[in-house]
Amino acid sequence: MKILAINGSHRGEKGYTQFLINKLFAGAARAHAECETVVLKSHKINPCIACRACHKPDHYLKCVFDEKDDVALIFDKMRQADVLVFATPVYIFHMTGLMKVFLDRITSTADSSVMTTSDTGLFFHHIDKELISKPFLLLTTQDNIEDETSKNIEAYFRTFSSFLDAPMAGVIRRKSGVLVGHGHDAQKELKYPVVQQIYRSIEQAGFELATHRRLSKKTESKCNLPVVSIPFPVSMLLKFKTFRHNKPFMAKILAKVKENAQNQH
């Protein structure tokens, strides 16, 4: 079993994204999986320039940058993998530009003139199944505590899954990175006992990814536990815009969240 993680963080190996990838791989190692991370920051990646040379006979399915950057090399690693992990921090409500620029280059591996349908019944075109039609896990990191922050990324990858016949093995969304010191501040972690439970669950997720190529719903749920919890009745009310738009109400909830963050031991 080979698992390849694509790390789209601009902090590379020093960021919280890589910290969590390492947790995931610690669990996969228990199943004797071969794990590797491609840190996009460490590679030269040119953006697609929409020249369409890759669709012409003299350069068919070959990007003009194949000999000038590292994307073809990364694609070869993806073809050799059994499972992929797309890992990215959330900056402005989406994946990093680094990750998106890399994913845009997949267009050079597909012939848009050959029409077909996906396994999910969507009209599409030819794709390189050896490259992209394999199970993948989405891992996101963010400082905010709102699920809404990463919804654009999740929607993107669900569409990605449907069109490219790539089973979505699970979603790990790790919020509140700043509260727990991004995995590099033991004192902050000690303040939130749930953090260690979360990290153990992410290791279990790695084990399941290596053995079953997907996460169980139970493990996925534990990986996504909140660091700072909002009482159930309040959390239900927050699903309605009426309460979200009530500034006095939201001010009280914010004060309570801050109090929970400061007093939790």
N, C-alpha and C positions, 0 to 999 in steps of 0.2 A: 504494500500500500504506500503510495507516494502522495503526500499532501504539500501543495505549494501555496504559500500566502503571498499576496500582492499588497505591500504596505504603501499606501498613498500619502503618508504623513510627511510634511515638510521638515519635521524634526527627525525623521529617519529612525535609526536604531535607539535614539535617546528619548523618544516620546512614549506617551502612555499607550499608544496603539501597538507599538512593538512589545511593550511590557505585557500586554494582554495576549498577543500572539504567542509569546513565550510560555504563558500559562497554558494556553490551548495545546501547544506542542508538548508540554510536559505530560499532559494526559495522553496524547497520541503516542508518545514514546512507550508508555506502558503496554500498548498494543503492538509494539515493535514497528511502528510506521516510520517511513523515511520522510523527514520534514525539511523544508527549505523555505526561506523567505527571500523574496525579491524586494529590495528597498528601492522604490522608484527614484527617490532623491539621489541615489548613488549612480544612476544611469543617465545616459544622454537619450532624451526622448523628444524628437521633433513633432510638432503638431501636424495633423493632416491638413493639407493645403487645398483639398478638393480639386486636384488637377486631373483626376480620373485616369491617370496613366495606368493604374492597376487594372483597368477594365479594357485596355487596348491590347490587340494581339501581340505586339512586340514587347509588352511588359506585363503580360497577363498574370493577375493575382500576385504581383510583386510591387511593393511600395518603392517609390523613387529614393526613399531614405534607408532602404534595407542595408546598404553598404556604408551608411553614414552615421547610424546611431545603433542603439542596443535593443530596439523593439523586436526584431526578428529573433534575436537570441532569447528574449523573454518568452516569445510565442513558442519557441521550441521547448522550453521548460514546461510551459502550460500543456503542450501536447503529450508530454511524458508523464504528467501528473494524473492521478486517479480522482482527486478531489481538489478544488480550489477554495481559497479563502480571500475574499475581497475585503480589505481592512482600511478604513479611512476615518480620520477625525471629521467632525462637523464644524465648519467655520461659519459660513454665511448660509445656513439652512440647506446645505448640499454637500456632496463629496468634494474633496479638494480639487482644484484645477489640475493638479498633477495627475490624479487618478483619471479624471475625465479626458485629458489630452491623450493619455495612454489608451483608454478604451476606444476612443475615436479611431485609432489606427486599425481596429479590427475590420474596418470597411475594406481595407486592401486585401483581405483574405476571402472575400465573398463576391460572387458574380451577380450583380443586381439585375442582369438581363435574363437570368434563368428563374422564372417564376415557379413557386411551389407553395406548399402549405406546411405549417409547423405541426408537431404532434398534438398541439392544443387546438388545431383547426383554424389557425390564423393564416391569411394570405401573406406570403413573404417571398423571399428569394433564396437562392443557394447560399449555404453557409459551410464553413469548414468545421464539421462536427468533431473531428479529432482535437481541434483547438478549444472549442467553446461549449460543446454539448455534454457537459459533465457536471456532477453535483457540485454545488458551491455554498459556502457559508458567508453571510454578510456580517461583518463586525464593525460597529461604529462606536466612536467615543466622543463625548461632549462634556462641557462644564455645566450646562444648564440642566434643570431637573424635569423639564417638560418633554413628554413623548413627541409632541408636535414638532420639536426641533429637527428630528431626523426623518420625518415622514416623507419628504421629497426623495431622499436616498432610497428608502424602502420601496416607494412606488416605482422608481427607476428600475431597481433590480427585479421587481416582480414582472415588469414588462420585459426586461432583459431575459428572464427565465422563460416566459411564455413564447417569445419569438425565436429564441435560440435553442429551444429544447434542452435547457439546462435545469435540472431539478434543484429547487431551492432547499438546501439541507437545514436551514434555520436562520434565525436572526438574533444576534447578540447586540443589544444596544446598552452601552455602559454610560450612564449619566453621572453627573456630580463629580467629575474628575478633579476639579479644583478643591473640593471638600476633602478628598482622600489623598491629596498630594500627588496625583497622577502616578501612583505606584512607587514613588520615591521618597515618601515621608512617613516613616513608621509611626511617628507620634500622632499624625492625623488619622492613620488607619486604626490605631488603638481606640480612638474616640468613637468609631463606628464598628461594633462587633460584627455586623452583618457583612462587612467587606470581606473578611476571611471566608465566610460561607460562600459568597459570590465567587471568589477566586477558586475555591475547591470545585464549585459547579462548572466553572469554565474549563478546568482540567478534566472533569468528567465529560464535558462536551467534546473535548479533543479526543478522548478515548472512544466515545460513541461515533465520532466522525471517522475514526480510523477503522472501526469494526463494523459499522452499519451504514456509513456514508450519509448519515443524517442524525439530527438531535431528537431525542424524545421530547415530548411536550413538557414533561415534568422538569427535565434538565434545562430546557430553554427558559422556562418560567423562573427557575432559580437563578439562572445567569442574569436575568433582567430585574431582579429584586431592587427596589428603591433603597438608596442609602438613607434618605430622609423621607419618612412616610407622612402622608396626609391622612387624617382620620377618615374612615370609610364614608360616613354620611356627607362629609365635606367634599370628598373626591367625587362622589356621585353628583353633587350640586354643580361642581365645576365643569361637568359635561354639557351644561346648558349655558348658552351665551348670555342669557338674562343675568345670571350671577357673575359671569366673567366681566360684564360691563358695569357692574355695581361697584364703584370705586371704594366706598366705605367698607363693603363686605370683603373685597380683595385686599384692602389694607390690613384688615384684621387677620385674614388668612396668612398673608405674608409675614406679619409679626409672629404668628404662631409657628410658621415654618422655620423662621430664624431662631425662635426660642428652642424648638426641637433640635435644630442643628447644633446649638450651643450647649444644650443640656444632656444630649444623648451620650451615654457611657456604657 
